[in-house]
Amino acid sequence: MGGYRRRGQLGPAVPIAPGARVDKFEVFFDLVFVFSFFIITRATAANISGRQLLHAGLVLAVLWWCWVVHSLVATRIRLGEGYVPVLMVIAMAALFAFALALPQAFSDPQAGAAGPMLVATSYVVVRGVHAVLYQHVVRDSPQERRQLRRFAPELLASIVLLLAAALVPPMIDNPGRAALVRDCLWIAVVLVQYATGFIVGTWGWGVTSAEHWTERYDLILIIALGESVISVGVGGNLLGKPVTWPAVAAATLGIVFTAALWWAHFDFIGPAARIALHSAEGGPRVAMARDAYAYLYLPMIAGVILFAIGSEEIVHQITDPAGGAAQRVEGPAVPMFFGGVICYFAVNLLFQLRTLHTVSWTRIGVLVVLAVALPVGQQLPALGALALVTAICVGLVAVEVLVMSGSRHALRAAVFEERTEHEAHEAAWRARWHDLREPDEPTTP
C-alpha cells in the first residue's frame, strides 16, 4: 500500500498487520467518546421527554457513525504511528467540540445557529480527517478507491443536511415548524448514513485483523458500561452526600448490576463471536463485521445509556433526603431502567444470532421475566426496583454458568490452545533475530 514512504520527520503511516491488536493511541482517542456518551446522558437526564429521547437517539446515531468510519480507518493503519497521530489529535479536538455543542444541537431554533453550526462544522472536520487518511490508505488500490467513491454521496449528503439543520430552522418564524424541520433533517442524516452501509455493500472492503476489529468494539462497549457507572454516581448525587446505608446499598447494587451486564456479553458471547469472525473470510467476514459490530453495537450502547438515565433517577430518589429508599419512584425512570436492560439483552440476542447462528433460551427467558417484572418494579420502592433488576441479571448469569458449563469450558480450552499456538509461533519468529546475529557478535545485556 506504499505506507512506508517517509513523511517528513514524523515518519510514514504504518499498515495494520493481520494479527494486530488495538494500540494505545486508539484507547486515548476513546476518551473523547467517553465524554460524548456522558454529555448525551446528562443532557437527556436533565429533561426527560419523548422528544428529548428522540434527540438523544439521533445524536448518538450520528456520533456512532463517526465511530464506525473511525474504526474503518483504524483497521488499515496504526493510528499511533508516523504522522497519523497529528491528524488524529485534530480529529479529537473537533470531536470534543462536537460533544460540547451537543446540548445546543436541538435548542430553540430562534436562539440562533451558533451551537448547531459548531456541531456541523466539527462533524465536517472529523469526517474530513478520516477521509484524508483513508484516501491515503487506498491510493494504490483501484478497487478500494472505487468503493471509497461510493461513500462520497453519503459524506456530502450528511454535511449538507447537518448544515441545513443549523441554518434553515432559525429562518422559520413558527417555532414548532422550525423544530420539526430540524428534527426531520437530522432523521434524514441518520437514514442516509446507515442505509449507505447496506446499499454500497461489502464488495471491495476487507477486515485485515479480526482480532483488532472485535477488540476495538468490545472496548467501546466496556467504556459505555463504565460511563454508566460514572453517570449514576455523579447524576445520582452520590458524591458530596452524607454516607447512608441506602446510598451504600444503591451503589453496591449498581456495580453488581453493571458487572452482570458485562458478564452476559463478555463471558461467552463476545469471545465466541470473535472466533466466528476469525473463521469467516472475504465478503462474509466484512458482512458480519458490519452487521454484528458496526450496526448492532449501536442499539446495545443506546440501551446502556437508557438504563443509565433510569438508574440515575432511581439512585437520586434513594439519596434524596426528601424522598428516600422507601418511596416509590414516579415518572419514567423505572420504565427507562427496565427498558434499557431489555434493549441491551434483546440486541445482544440478535448479536448472538448473527455471529453464532444460535439463540439461547436463557436470553429469551430473561426478556420475558424483565417484561413481566416491569409493572412490579413500578410499584416497588426505589431501592426495591433497583434490587429487582439486579437480581434478575445476576440470576441470568448464575443460570448460564450452570447450564452452559460444558460450552464455556470448551470455548476457554479453544482460546487457550489458540493463544498457546500463537505465542509459540511468535517465539519461533523472534528466534530468527538470534540466528541472524554473527557468531562473534557480542551479546548485549
ABEGO torsion letter per residue (X at the ends): XGAABBBEAAEBBBBBBAABBBBAAAAAAAAAAAAAAAAAAAAAAABBBAAAAAAAAAAAAAAAAAAAAAAAAAAABBAABEAAAAAAAAAAAAAAAAAAAAAAAABBAAAEAAAAAAAAAAAAAAAAAAAAAAAAAAAABAAAAAAAAAAAAAAAAAAAAAAAAAAAAAABABAAAAAAAAAAAAAAAAAAAAAAAAAAEABGBBBABAAAAAAAAAAAAAAAAAAAAAAAAAAAGABGBBBBAAAAAAAAAAAAAAAAAAAAAAAAAAAAAAAAAAABBEAAAAAAAAAAAAAAAAAAAAAAAAAAAAAAAAAAAAABAABEAABBBBEAAAAAAAAAAAAAAAAAAAAAAAAAGBBBAAAAAAAAAAAAAAAAAAABBAAAAAAAAAAAAAAAAAAAAAAAAAAAAAAAAAAAAAAAAAAAAAAAAAAAAAAABBAABBBBX
